[in-house]
């Protein structure tokens, strides 16, 4: 294939196996200057020594940026206001980080006068689509380099061998070749023994949570407060978006909450097995649904729920900056206008159990809902209501048998 003529490339650099090799490969293959960009969306200790490592591998400049607050405030929380969940199980932890990283890559490329951007997503995965759709939506004429679609290093084994041959230190061994992605919302694991969906994940693989068996024998209660669908406080303490999600991760992880093992349908057409830890997100989802149950009008709630699969699919497939997602977001946020209140949950050995909810704008009226005598509901009215709804069923039976 004929490669584009580029002089400077911005590389999304994590310091992991793929991007460590890509940095060196770009210099050797394109003869270009490489600017490494690392987005701190909650990577934890994975950022330690990242700048030195990138420079040692050949980067001319390194950006390491703390995007945690922006990530949670402008990406995670809007997605949670929409109630997004993919295929009824996946809380979209990896998916939602990609548009932010892609956006910042484009901004750095424009500031640096770079010809192209480069990502380390494989040619079989979803992330290549997410990064590139983001880039083209924000910079239509940008050049994108995707090494996995060009080189012949088409396996983990070959990548590890390449790294050893060029003296590139990587946090992967042949004995444990997991691919993982971490941010404030979750950590994911793929590859290695996980490629066989029958294999149980090794317990020592998990990072954010203890096993339910090893969790405390006593439950712990947590209260999460929302304003207009956005979480604002935990146990009465107002917290910034990133601090709030960090706190819930600690609480949930301590009790083994938020582990899922999924075989999902990738956008590119294949099934993929992934193991995810999403402790804080699991608590947030349960708490949010509880406050919604008190405060959302029935028909608005049902209409919103009917749109969730489409919204989640757009996020999963990489269409965050597409007009249809933005239009849906406007509806979702309008539907959340009155979702204000507090949910109380019990965390116990992998379970997140709703035990209470309250709201100053609750639509729940005990006088209407009561089974005791009341003055606001004439039960005889139900006769006509039922007969009207049964009319088509009775007609159908009479005329067609």
ZIJO-V835429 format. One record per pair of residues at least 12 apart in sequence whose C-alpha atoms are under 10 Angstrom apart, sorted by the first residue. I is the first residue (numbers start at 0). J is the second residue. Records with the same first field share a line. If there is no record, write none. Layout:
BEGIN
I->J / J
END
This chain:
BEGIN
0->149
2->28 / 29 / 144 / 149
3->29 / 114 / 115 / 142 / 143 / 144
4->29 / 30 / 31 / 114 / 115 / 142
5->29 / 30 / 31 / 32 / 113 / 114 / 115 / 116 / 142 / 144
6->26 / 29 / 30 / 31 / 32 / 33 / 112 / 113 / 114 / 115
7->25 / 26 / 29 / 30 / 31 / 32 / 33 / 34 / 59 / 108 / 111 / 112 / 113 / 114 / 115 / 116
8->22 / 25 / 26 / 29 / 31 / 32 / 33 / 34 / 35 / 108 / 111 / 112 / 113 / 114 / 115 / 116 / 117 / 142 / 143 / 144
9->22 / 32 / 33 / 34 / 35 / 36 / 58 / 60 / 61 / 62 / 104 / 105 / 106 / 107 / 108 / 109 / 111 / 112 / 113 / 114 / 115 / 116 / 117 / 118 / 143 / 144
10->22 / 25 / 33 / 34 / 35 / 36 / 37 / 58 / 61 / 104 / 108 / 115 / 116 / 117 / 118 / 119 / 144
11->34 / 35 / 36 / 37 / 38 / 62 / 100 / 101 / 103 / 104 / 116 / 117 / 118 / 119 / 120 / 130
12->34 / 35 / 36 / 37 / 38 / 49 / 50 / 53 / 61 / 62 / 63 / 117 / 118 / 119
13->35 / 36 / 37 / 38 / 39 / 42 / 45 / 46 / 49 / 53 / 63 / 119 / 180
14->35 / 37 / 45 / 46 / 47 / 48 / 49 / 50 / 52 / 53 / 168 / 169 / 170
15->45 / 49 / 119 / 168 / 169 / 170 / 171 / 178 / 179 / 180
16->119 / 155 / 158 / 159 / 162 / 167 / 168 / 169 / 170 / 171 / 172 / 176 / 178
17->118 / 119 / 120 / 121 / 146 / 147 / 152 / 155 / 158 / 159 / 162 / 169 / 178
18->35 / 53 / 117 / 118 / 119 / 120 / 146 / 169
19->52 / 53 / 56 / 119 / 158 / 162 / 167 / 168 / 169
20->56 / 119 / 146 / 152 / 158 / 159 / 161 / 162 / 165 / 167 / 168 / 169
21->56 / 117 / 118 / 119 / 145 / 146 / 147 / 150 / 158 / 162
22->34 / 35 / 53 / 54 / 56 / 57 / 58 / 117 / 119
23->53 / 55 / 56 / 57 / 58 / 162 / 165 / 167
24->56 / 146 / 150 / 161
25->57 / 117 / 144 / 146
26->56 / 57 / 58
28->150
31->59 / 114
32->57 / 58 / 59 / 60 / 113
33->53 / 54 / 57 / 58 / 59 / 60 / 61 / 113 / 115 / 116 / 117
34->53 / 54 / 57 / 58 / 59 / 60 / 61 / 62 / 107 / 108 / 111 / 113 / 116 / 117
35->49 / 50 / 53 / 54 / 57 / 58 / 59 / 60 / 61 / 62 / 63 / 104 / 107 / 116 / 117
36->50 / 53 / 58 / 60 / 61 / 62 / 63 / 64 / 100 / 103 / 104 / 107 / 108
37->49 / 50 / 53 / 61 / 62 / 63 / 64 / 65 / 66 / 100 / 103 / 104
38->62 / 63 / 64 / 65 / 66 / 67 / 70 / 96 / 99 / 100 / 101 / 103 / 104 / 182
39->63 / 64 / 65 / 66 / 67 / 68 / 70 / 100 / 181 / 182 / 183
40->64 / 65 / 66 / 67 / 68 / 69 / 70 / 71 / 96 / 99 / 100 / 181 / 182 / 183 / 184 / 241
41->65 / 66 / 67 / 68 / 70 / 71 / 181 / 182 / 183 / 184 / 185 / 186 / 241 / 245
42->65 / 67 / 180 / 181 / 182 / 183 / 185 / 186
43->181 / 182 / 183
45->170 / 181
46->63
49->61 / 62 / 63
50->62 / 63
52->167 / 168
55->167
56->165 / 166 / 167 / 168
60->111
62->104 / 107
64->103
66->99 / 100 / 103 / 241
67->182 / 183 / 240 / 241 / 242
68->183 / 239 / 240 / 241 / 242 / 244
69->99 / 240 / 241
70->95 / 96 / 98 / 99 / 100 / 182 / 183 / 184 / 240 / 241
71->95 / 96 / 182 / 183 / 184 / 239 / 240 / 241 / 242 / 243 / 244
72->229 / 230 / 239 / 240 / 241
73->99 / 240
74->95 / 96 / 97 / 98 / 99 / 319
75->90 / 91 / 92 / 95 / 96 / 183 / 184 / 240 / 241 / 244 / 280
76->228 / 229 / 230 / 240 / 244 / 280 / 283
77->228 / 229 / 328 / 329 / 331 / 332
78->90 / 91 / 95 / 310 / 311 / 314 / 319 / 328 / 331 / 332
79->91 / 228 / 229 / 230 / 280 / 283 / 284 / 287 / 288 / 331
80->227 / 228 / 229 / 230 / 284 / 287 / 288 / 328 / 331 / 332 / 333 / 334 / 335 / 338
81->228 / 303 / 304 / 306 / 307 / 310 / 311 / 327 / 328 / 329 / 330 / 331 / 332 / 334 / 335
82->228 / 284 / 287 / 288 / 303 / 304 / 306 / 307 / 308 / 310 / 311 / 331
83->284 / 304 / 306 / 307 / 308 / 309 / 310 / 311 / 312 / 313 / 314 / 315
84->284 / 307 / 308 / 309 / 310 / 311 / 312 / 314 / 315
85->263 / 264 / 307 / 308 / 309 / 310 / 311 / 312 / 313 / 314 / 315
86->261 / 262 / 263 / 264 / 308 / 311 / 312
87->308 / 311
88->259 / 260 / 261 / 262 / 263
89->259 / 260 / 261 / 262 / 263 / 273 / 274 / 275 / 277 / 311 / 315
90->184 / 185 / 257 / 259 / 275 / 276 / 277 / 280 / 281 / 284 / 311 / 315
91->184 / 185 / 275 / 277 / 280 / 311 / 312 / 314 / 315
92->180 / 181 / 182 / 183 / 184 / 185 / 186 / 187 / 275 / 276 / 277 / 280 / 315
93->125 / 126 / 179 / 180 / 181 / 182 / 184 / 185 / 186 / 187 / 275 / 315
94->125 / 126 / 129 / 130 / 311 / 313 / 314 / 315 / 316 / 317 / 319
95->129 / 182 / 184 / 314 / 315 / 317 / 319
96->129 / 130 / 180 / 181 / 182 / 183 / 184 / 314
97->126 / 127 / 128 / 129 / 130 / 131 / 133 / 314 / 315 / 317 / 319
98->126 / 129 / 130 / 131 / 132 / 133 / 134 / 314 / 317 / 318 / 319 / 320
99->130 / 133 / 319
100->129 / 130 / 133 / 134
101->116 / 117 / 118 / 129 / 130 / 131 / 132 / 133 / 134 / 135 / 137
102->130 / 133 / 134 / 135 / 136 / 137 / 138 / 320
103->134
104->116 / 117 / 118 / 130 / 133 / 134
105->133 / 134 / 135 / 137 / 138 / 141
106->134 / 137 / 138
108->141
109->138 / 141
113->141 / 142
114->140 / 141 / 142 / 143
115->140 / 141 / 142 / 143 / 144
116->130 / 131 / 134 / 141 / 142 / 143 / 144 / 145
117->130 / 131 / 142 / 143 / 144 / 145 / 146
118->130 / 131 / 143 / 144 / 145 / 146 / 147
119->144 / 145 / 146 / 147 / 148
120->145 / 146 / 147 / 148
121->145 / 146 / 147 / 148 / 153
122->145 / 146 / 147 / 148 / 149 / 153 / 267
123->147 / 148 / 265 / 266 / 267 / 268 / 269 / 271
124->265 / 266 / 267 / 268 / 269 / 271
125->264 / 265 / 266 / 267 / 268 / 315 / 316 / 317
126->265 / 266 / 315 / 316 / 317
127->145 / 147 / 148 / 267 / 316 / 317
128->266 / 267 / 315 / 316 / 317 / 318
129->266 / 313 / 314 / 315 / 316 / 317 / 318 / 319
130->143 / 317 / 318
131->143 / 144 / 145 / 317
132->316 / 317 / 318 / 319 / 320 / 321
133->317 / 318 / 319 / 320 / 321
134->320
135->320
136->318 / 319 / 320 / 321 / 322
137->320 / 321
155->171 / 172 / 173 / 176 / 177 / 178 / 190 / 191
156->172 / 173 / 176
159->171 / 172 / 173 / 176
160->173
173->191
174->191
175->190 / 191 / 192 / 204
176->189 / 190 / 191 / 192 / 193
177->189 / 190 / 191 / 192 / 193 / 194 / 204
178->190 / 191 / 193 / 273
179->204 / 273 / 274 / 275
180->275
181->206 / 207 / 275 / 276
182->277
183->241 / 242 / 244 / 245 / 248 / 277 / 279 / 280
184->241 / 244 / 245 / 247 / 248 / 276 / 277 / 278 / 279 / 280 / 281
185->206 / 207 / 248 / 257 / 258 / 275 / 276 / 277 / 278 / 279 / 280 / 281
186->205 / 206 / 207 / 258 / 274 / 275 / 276 / 277 / 278
187->205 / 206 / 258 / 259 / 260 / 273 / 274 / 275 / 276 / 277
188->200 / 204 / 205 / 260 / 272 / 273 / 274 / 275 / 276
189->271 / 272 / 273 / 274 / 275
190->271 / 272 / 273 / 274
193->260 / 271 / 272 / 273 / 274
194->271 / 272 / 273
195->271 / 272
196->260 / 261 / 262 / 271 / 272 / 273
199->260 / 274
200->260 / 274
204->274
205->258 / 274 / 275 / 276
206->252 / 276
207->248 / 249 / 251 / 252 / 253 / 255 / 256 / 257 / 258 / 275 / 276 / 277 / 278 / 279
208->248 / 249 / 250 / 251 / 252 / 253 / 254 / 255 / 256 / 257 / 258 / 276 / 277 / 278 / 349
209->251 / 252 / 253 / 254 / 255 / 256 / 258 / 348 / 349
210->252 / 253 / 254 / 255 / 256 / 258 / 348 / 349
211->252 / 253 / 254 / 255 / 256 / 258 / 347 / 348 / 349 / 350
212->254 / 255 / 348 / 349
213->253 / 254 / 255 / 348 / 349
214->252 / 253 / 254 / 255 / 256 / 346 / 347 / 348 / 349
215->253 / 254 / 255 / 346 / 347 / 348
216->254 / 347 / 348
217->254 / 346 / 347 / 348
218->254 / 344 / 345 / 346 / 347 / 348 / 350 / 351
219->250 / 251 / 253 / 254 / 344 / 345 / 346 / 347 / 348 / 351
220->234 / 250 / 343 / 344 / 345 / 346 / 347 / 351 / 352 / 353 / 354
221->233 / 234 / 235 / 247 / 250 / 251 / 282 / 286 / 342 / 343 / 344 / 345 / 346 / 351 / 353 / 354
222->234 / 235 / 236 / 282 / 286 / 341 / 342 / 343 / 344 / 345 / 355 / 356
223->235 / 236 / 237 / 243 / 247 / 282 / 283 / 285 / 286 / 287 / 290 / 340 / 341 / 342 / 343 / 344 / 356
224->236 / 237 / 283 / 286 / 287 / 290 / 339 / 340 / 341 / 342 / 343 / 356 / 357 / 358
225->283 / 286 / 287 / 290 / 291 / 337 / 338 / 339 / 340 / 341 / 342 / 358
226->290 / 335 / 336 / 337 / 338 / 339 / 340 / 341
227->291 / 332 / 333 / 334 / 335 / 336 / 337 / 338 / 339 / 340
228->287 / 288 / 290 / 291 / 331 / 332 / 333 / 334 / 335 / 336 / 337 / 338 / 339 / 340
229->283 / 287 / 332 / 335 / 336 / 338 / 339
230->243 / 244 / 283 / 286 / 287 / 339 / 340 / 341
231->243 / 341
232->244 / 341
233->246 / 247 / 341 / 342 / 343
234->341 / 342 / 343
235->341
243->279 / 283
244->278 / 279 / 280 / 282 / 283
245->278 / 279 / 280
246->279
247->277 / 278 / 279 / 280 / 281 / 282 / 283
248->276 / 277 / 278 / 279 / 280 / 281 / 282 / 283
249->278 / 279
250->278 / 279 / 282 / 346
251->276 / 277 / 278 / 279 / 280 / 281 / 282 / 346 / 347 / 348 / 349 / 350 / 351
252->276 / 277 / 278 / 279 / 346 / 349
253->278 / 346 / 347 / 348 / 349
254->278 / 345 / 346 / 347 / 348 / 349 / 350 / 351
255->276 / 277 / 278 / 346 / 347 / 348 / 349 / 350 / 351
256->276 / 277 / 278 / 279 / 280 / 281 / 282 / 346 / 347 / 348 / 349 / 350 / 351
257->275 / 276 / 277 / 278 / 279 / 280 / 281 / 282 / 349 / 350 / 351
258->274 / 275 / 276 / 277 / 278 / 281 / 349
259->273 / 274 / 275 / 276 / 277
260->272 / 273 / 274 / 275 / 276
261->273 / 274 / 275
262->274
265->315 / 316
266->312 / 315 / 316 / 317
267->316
278->349 / 351
281->350 / 351
282->342 / 343 / 344 / 345 / 346 / 350 / 351 / 352 / 353
283->342
285->342 / 343 / 344 / 351 / 352 / 353
286->340 / 341 / 342 / 343 / 344 / 351 / 352 / 353 / 354 / 355 / 356
287->338 / 339 / 340 / 341 / 342 / 356
288->338 / 342 / 353 / 356
289->338 / 340 / 341 / 342 / 343 / 344 / 353 / 354 / 355 / 356 / 357
290->337 / 338 / 339 / 340 / 341 / 342 / 343 / 355 / 356 / 357 / 358 / 361
291->334 / 335 / 337 / 338 / 339 / 340 / 342 / 356 / 358 / 361 / 362
292->338 / 356 / 361 / 362 / 363
293->337 / 338 / 339 / 340 / 356 / 357 / 358 / 359 / 360 / 361 / 362 / 363 / 364
294->335 / 336 / 337 / 338 / 339 / 340 / 357 / 358 / 359 / 360 / 361 / 362 / 363
295->334 / 335 / 336 / 337 / 338 / 339 / 360 / 361 / 362 / 363
296->334 / 337 / 362
297->362
299->331 / 333 / 334 / 335
300->331 / 334 / 335
302->334
303->327 / 330 / 331 / 334 / 335
304->331
306->327 / 330 / 331
307->327 / 331
309->323 / 324 / 327
310->323 / 324 / 325 / 327 / 328 / 331
311->324
312->324
337->358 / 359 / 360 / 361
338->358 / 359 / 360 / 361
339->357 / 358 / 359 / 360 / 361
340->356 / 357 / 358 / 359 / 360 / 361
341->355 / 356 / 357 / 358 / 359
342->354 / 355 / 356 / 357 / 358
343->355 / 356 / 357
344->356
END
